[in-house]
Amino acid sequence: MQRSRQIIVAAVAAVLAPSMAFGQTVISSFTEDFEDGSAASRWTFTSRESNGSVPASLTGDGSANFNAEIATTPAPVLFSPYTVGTVPAGLSGGTRAATVSANDNDSLARLAKSAITPNSFIVSGDFRARVDIFASFSDPTAPNVGSSEFIMVGLNTDTTDPNVAPTRVNGPTLAALNADPLNAQSGYSFHLANEGGYAGDVRLYAAEANDDGPNFVKRNAGWTGTYSEYVFNGTNQYTGGRTTPGEMNFNTYYNSVFPASQGFLDEGTPGGKWYQSELVQRGNIATFLANGKVIGTIFTQAPRAGRVSLGVYDAATSVPPVAGRPQSYIMFDNVLIDQLSGAPLNTLSSGDTYAVFTSGATETVGGAFAMTGLSFDTASTTLAGTGAITLGGEGYAAVYANAGNHVVSKPIVVNSGISVYVDQDDSLDLTSVSYGAGSRDFHKLGRGTLRIGQIRTRSLTIAAGPLKLIAGTSKVEHLIFGYSPTALNGDATLLDVGRSILAVDYPAGPLATGVTTLSPLASIADRLNTGFAGGAWNGPGIISSDIVAAGEGFTIRLAEASALGYADGSTWAGTTIDASTVLFGFTSVADFDLDQTVGFSDLLRLARNYNVTDLDPFTSYYFGDTNSDGAVNFTDLLALARAYGTTISASGEIGLDAAMNANFPADWALAVSMVPEPATLGVVAGLSVLGLRRRR
């Protein structure tokens, strides 16, 4: 299959347990503590620079010291006033480490990258790499100034072919992102800014555009994407948070990764204190962590092989050194790289935290399992059985589906942030999914089709479509789309609501200067308008592929909860909502309170507004207008009579309460009696003659 060429940065915020139980055998290991004074013989140092054009042929002026004394190496220890001290003791108590720098000659306007790699230890397939990191920086005079130097951890971060165009994997298009020749490579590398305040503080560079991901907490400043912590305006573009929008140290998730209370010099950024970083590759899924928390994940075309790289990348001309301040550098210590055994094929095994299915058969596995990831590759597979798979046993979860149409009917419990990748022309059905207390963010990546029941997480990010919600009630705080309907880059539907309804219970209150509304109502309306496609409901954006099959009388409705009469703390479709919650989804045209039931409350609403005209057709259904012609009249009453007693179950079944439907004339008379205006009384007799029946 040709993998998607659409690349996305999306939101995740998953907390890892302090130690990771991999459930895999360590086949071989490489360790380095830099204590014996001869580490330089075991490592290769490379340094390159570029003036911004391809090929990147300039020799770099970076440096590496494999025998640095930790206790005597200068480092910033305080902001405001800027105070220089020395690097604090490492996490293991060792006395030496390796320092790596790039762009030492700051007067030259060049991009720069320096890296160290073990000479002989090559990993393939599953591996993990742990390293202690300390980041120093020389330029800021106050917090948030914006260092352009990045910690770099990856695999095969250099290529021997200087003409290979680089791919920066954190935006929906490639044209504007191939301007960084230093990051052409045959593997992938995660980048994390030392001090924050720079555009795109967390980045991923990969071998080619067909590698998909990552699900970063932080978006690039030039990408119309998402923060998991923040809401966006109607165009889905974050417009501010501080004077410089989109920076790492303004994100509350990063504040929990690098808290100032633990000694990091700038809240939410990694500078000034030792921390442990980890890179884990399992099959086609690679995850980067810092301080035990997920920074990003990438889904690669195939498992990568090669040498782990550690280094520093300078994305811009550095500020010249300031007298009395230390040079910018990254210090690495206590490197551990483990080659791991692969996951067992076509089964779930106790103690293993991920599984790979390639059988093209129905695999039935009983029992409960705690997993990090599932991978379906090379053939259509069905995974069945009793007992739940809890995804997120290590604090994050990933599901990969490729080369077939896969079905998981075995129950799944999502208990962390989760990313689901479905490759182009493929599909994945998750038929029984529930959500635990740890579920925070759900990310749909890849251009294949994901079909799932309800989603109840803090955020739902749809990077590329389609995602179909089959039925039930979903509730999220943030609904985030990677692309706008007018710039889908080949993707058609982003969200197919099926027979489901959704509550977007976004946080209320001002977010930032210049942000006048936090409601996603307008953004959702835009995507519904493009999805409507003249009534065919097959356009780009938000649709329901069930509307046509359900027959006449069904549609998608959208409203703010307050417009339908709901107050803070109201119960809607079994879900507690606020008055400002945005509600939308599949329902009958006569369901005026959007609860997927046509009952007396809808009848009373129509009675109160009968004969009202000149309504806004975009909101007129609030008042009983079934056909959005701006008037509430006999046509609407007839449509409601036919639909009276209709219900849509949590499983998506459309039913009709025959007894309730038959009682419509009496209920209408009761509704009319509750309305001060008597003008509607004559309608009852006319309806009684019709012999009302629901049209199928």
Helices and strands as residue ranges (DSSP letters): E 26-32, G 39-42, E 43-50, E 58-59, E 63-69, G 70-72, E 74-78, E 83-86, E 96-101, E 111-118, E 123-124, E 127-136, E 149-155, E 167-168, G 181-183, E 188-193, E 202-206, G 248-250, H 252-257, G 260-262, E 275-282, E 285-290, E 293-299, E 305-306, E 308-314, E 329-340, E 354-357, E 362-364, E 369-371, E 373-376, E 382-384, E 389-391, E 396-401, E 405-408, E 412-414, E 417-422, E 427-430, E 433-435, E 441-445, E 449-452, E 459-462, E 467-469, E 471-476, E 478-481, E 493-496, E 499-504, H 521-532, G 533-535, E 541-543, H 547-550, E 554-560, G 561-564, E 570-572, E 575-577, E 582-588, H 600-608, G 620-623, H 634-643, E 646-648, E 654-656, H 658-662, H 664-673, G 678-680, H 683-688
